[in-house]
Amino acid sequence: MAQLLPSWRWYGPQDPIQLLEIKAAGAKGIVTALHQIENGAIWTKAEIQERNKEVSSAGLHWSVVESLPVHEGIKTNNAVASVLLKNYLLSLENLAACGIDTICYNFMPVLDWTRTNLQKPVPGGTTLELRAVELVAFDCFLLEREGAKASYDAELVQAAADYFDTLDAAQRESLAATLLLGLPGSEETYSLEEFRAALSTYDHISAANFRENLFRFLEAVMPRAQELGIKMTIHPDDPPYSVLGLPRIVSTAEDLRAVVKTVDLTANGLCFCTGSLASRADNDLVTLATELAERIHFVHLRNVQRGAHGSFFESGHLQGDADIAGVMKALMTDGTDRSLAYRPDHGFKLLDDQNRTSYPGYSLYGRLRGLAELEGLRHGLAYS
């Protein structure tokens, strides 16, 4: 039976949540990255070893790198893509030399994830939300993307227009600021003009072209990762559909199957994010977890409650549309005896979290609650 290792995302020394708090929460593994290094630059052995020392000195284990970012130059296959790929491979070699063997990354263009409200009320606190009417209002009336109105249902555009008319200047600015964060992994935020410029780099990149760029990356990286003993895990799109006209190609069951089949090596694996995948009603998570278990090397467990037009909010870890128990059971009974890191992904900003500074979705008490629930479920399944 696969052993699920409870882990916790930590943003390094600048994270307001300390390693000793994480250890007290019951996590065994740490999911972290060298966020201070510019995207596309090489991660040196010295910097990796320093982070590893910080984690191990707290009695914890650096279980997963999340993330080793894929530079936009690789995603768009621009003139410096070959140099960036060489840097990426050197970083992998340095990580392997330091004993780090599981790497999470994504291939989402421009933005890592998209939300329109970071403070949706829930009992005892707040949660994250994506509302279609707010997204369309931003796209059509703040960003004013060419062709945006034609890309949505007319009724939804009218609802977005009506909603936009109710916002004052400060509320419009707040909506734009939320959409332009690009959190949590991009290490970049944008002004409206910068964001328009970033979007323009994809004007002539179709979903088919973008998929070719992903497969080119997989073919360049995965054979070397296999030699190094590294397990690469691609994170699904969040949300799992086109946003602001950008191509999304890791959203559906067929997308995931295509990723693992393109380079049929163990190194070419998946980060199974239940929240991202469950945001689409046509993704059967238990079937996917069962089918793709041997290529799932890292797991994000979170839950969502879906709404109309792709809207959703992040619910409690065991409450929502994702069958977390079914997914966990499928992974635990995959026929292996491996250790598989999982982490509670996102969490309510709960109770005293309201008085602490933290990254959106990365609270202390909210995630502690989620980890406790998930660990209870894991133990129950193990003993059933």
N, C-alpha and C positions, 0 to 999 in steps of 0.2 A: 504493500500500500504506500502510495506517495505521501511523504511527510510535508505538510504545509508549514512553512516557517513564517511566523508573524513578524512583519517588518514595518518600518515607519519612514516616511520621506522627511529628510532633514536638509535644509538649505545651506548648511555649513555654519561657521562661527557667527555669521551675521543673522542667523535664524533666531527669532525671539524665543523659540522653544529650545530648551537646553537638552543635551544628551542624557543627563541624569533624570530629567523629567520623562524622557522617552523610555528609558530603562524602567522607571517606576510604573509606566503605563503597561508594561508587560511585553514590549517588543523585544525581539532577539536580534533582528537584522536591521541594518540602516541602508536606506536607499538615498543616495546623494550624488552630487556631481561637483565639478570644479567650476562653479558659476562665475568665478572671477576671471576666467580665461575667455577671451574674445572668440566668438564662433568662427571656426575655420582654422584657428591656431592649434599648434601641437600641444598635447598634454605631456609634460615632462615626467620622468620617473620621480624626480625630487618632489614635485608638487603632488603627485599621486601618493607617494609614501607619507608625506606630511598629513594629508587628509586621512589616510589609513591609520596613522598613529593617533590622530585625534579621536577617531571612532573606537579603536581598540582600547585606548586608555580609559574609556568609560565602561569597559566590559561588554562591548557590543561588536558586531561583525558587519563589515561593509559587504552587504549581500548583492546589491545591484547598483550599477551606474545608471542614474536617470537624471539627465540624459547626456549622451555624447551627441550634441546637436549636428544635424546635417545642414550645412550652409545653404543659403538660398542659391548660391552659384552652382551647387550640385543639382539642386532641385530643378533649376531652369536650364541646366547644361550650358552655362555660358562659357566665355573664353578662358576663364581660370578654373574651370571645373576639374581639370586633370591635376592641377597643383593642389587643390582642396582635397581631392581624393587621396593623394599621396600623404597629406597631413593627417587625414582621417586614419589611414592604415598605420601610420607611425604611432598615433595615439593608442590604437588597439594593441600594437606590439608592446608599448610601454605599460599598458594596463595588465596585459597578460604576464609580463615580467614581474609585476608587483602582486600577482596572485588574484587579480580581479577578473572574473570569468563570465559575468552576465551583464549585458549592455542593452538598455532601452533607448529607442530613438523614435522619431516620427517623420513622416513625409507629408505633413500638412503645409500648404503654401501660405506664407506671410504670417498667419496667426496660428498659435498652437491650439487654443480653444476659444470659444465664443460664448459669452453670456451677456444678457442685457440688464440684469439686476443682480447685484451682489448682496442684497439685504432683504430677501423675501421673508416675511415673518413666519416663524414656526413656534410651537410651544417652547418657551424657554430661550428663544434666540432667533437666529436668521439662517437662511440657506441661499444657495445660488440658483439662478433661474434664467432660462432663455424663453422669451415670449416673442412669437412670430410677429405680432403687430408692432412691437418695438423695433425688431430687427429690420422690418420692411420700412418703418418710418425713418430709421437712420439711413438706410440704403437709398431711398427715393428722395428724401427731403433735406437731409444733412450732407451726406456724401454726394448725392445727386449723380450717382453712377449712370453713365450712358446706357440706355436700354434697360435700366433696372425695372421700371414700371411694367414693361412688357414681359418680364420674367416671372411675374407673380399673378395669381388669380385676381381678377378685377375687384372682386368683393373685398379681398384682403388689402389691396392697395387703398381702397376707399376707407376701410376701417383704420388703416395706418394714417391716412390723411386726417381723419377725424380726431384720432388720438394725438397726432402731432400738433394740431391746432389748440389742444388743451394745455400744451407745455409752455411755460415761460422760458425766458432766456437761460436762466440758471439750470432748469430741468433739461433743456436741450443740450447744454454743455455737459451735464452729468451723464446723459445717455451716450454722448459721443466719447467721453472719457472712458466709460465702461467698455464700450466696443473696441476701443483702440489700445487696450491694455496688452492684448496678446499673451496673457498669462497662461500657465505659470512658467513655461520653460523657454520662452523665446529670448529672454533677457533684453527685450527691446520694447519700447513704447513709441507711439507715433503721434505726430500732429496730423490734422486732417489732410494737409497738403502732402506730407511725407507718406501718408497712407495711400493717397491717390497715386503717388509715384510708384509705390511698392506694388499696388494692384496692376499698374500699367505694364509691369514686366511679364505679366501673364496674359496680356491681350491676345497674343498669337499662339498661346499654348493651350491646346484642347485637352480634354481628359485623356484621349488616346496618346497624345504627345507626352503628357505628364506621366502616364503609365510607362511609356518607353523609357523615360528618364529614371523612374524608380527601378525598373528591371536592369537598366545599365548600372545603377548603383549596386544592386544586389549581385550582379555578375562580377563586379570589380572587387567587392568586399568579402562576400561570403566564403569563397575558397580559402582566402588567407585567414579569416576568422576560424574556419574549421581546423586549419593547421595549428593555430594558436590554442585551440581548445576553448574558444570563446563562443558563448551562445548569444546571438543577436536577437532582439525582440522588438518588432515594430508595433507601435501603438496605433490603434484604430483612430480614424478621424473623429473629431469631437466639435460639433455634432456630425453625425455620419451622413451628410448630404452637402451639396454645394452651398456655400455661403458667399454672398456678395459677388457672385459670378465666378468664384475661384473653383478650379477643379478639385474634386475629392475622389480618391481612388482606393481607399482602404476603409470601406464603409459597410460592405455587404458580405454575406457568406461567400459569394463567388469571388469577391475581391481577395478575401483571406486565402481561399483555395489557390487562387492565381499566384499570390505571393510565395506560398510554400512550394508550389509546383515549379515555378520559374527556375529556381536554383534548389534542387532537391538534395539539400544537405541538412544535417541536424543543426548546424550553426544558424541556419536561416529560419528563425522562429518568430513567435508571436508573443506580444504582451496582451493578455486577455483582459480587456477593460470592460467589465460588465455594464458600467454606466454608459459608456460611449455606445456600445453595441445595442443595448436595450433602448436607446433613444429612437431606434427604428423598430416598429412593431413587427416587421417581417424577418427580423433576426431571431432565430430560435437558439437561445444561448446554450441550453442543455445539449441539444443535438450538436452544435458546433464544438462545445467543450469535449464531448465524447469523441467526435470524429477527428479533431485536431489535437488531442491531448498530448501526443508525443512531440508536437512542435510548439507547445505552449511552455515557455520557460520562465514566465513571470506573470503575476496576476494582480490586477487592480479590482478590488471588490467595493463597489458602491451601487447605489440604486437610484432610479429616477421614476417620477410619475409623469407619464406622457399626457400631452394635451393636443389641441387641434393645430394643424399646419406645421408640425414639427416642434411645437412648443414642449417644454418639459421643465420640471424643477427637481432638484436633488433631494430625495426623500431620505428617511432613515435607512441605515444599511440593510435592515431586514424588512423594510416596508417599501413597497413600490412595485413596478411592473417586471423587474428582473427576478428570476427564480434563483436566488443566491444559494439556497440549500441544494437545489438540483445541480448547479454548477460545481459547488464545492464537493458534493458526493461524486460527480463524474471525474473530477480531477484526483480525488483521493483513491479512487478505485480504478486507476488507469493501468494497473498491472505492473507498475514499476516500484522500486524502493528508493527513489530519488528524493532529495529535498527541494521543494519548490517554494520560492519566496512569494508571499502575498502581502499586500498592505491595504489598510482601510483607506480608500481613495476619497478625499474630501470629507467633510464633516460639517455639521451645524456649527455656527458660532454660538456656543451654548453657555448660558449662565455667566460665570466669571470671565469667559472668553471675551465678553463684551467690554471688559476693562483692560484687555491686553491687545497689543499690536500683533497681528499675524497676517500671513498671506491669505488672500481669499481662498477658502476651502481647506486651509491648513492650520486649523485651530488646535488647541490642546484638548480641551474637555470634549468637544464634539467628536474628535477622532478617537479619544480614549473610550467614549461610549461605543463607537463603532467597533473598535478593536475588541472590547469586552464582549459585545454581542457576537461577533464573528468567531472569537475563540470559544465561546460557549457552544455555538453551533458546531464548530470543528470537533470539540471533545464529545458532543452528543453523537455526531455521526460516527466517530471512531469507536465508541463503545456500544453503538446500536447493533 
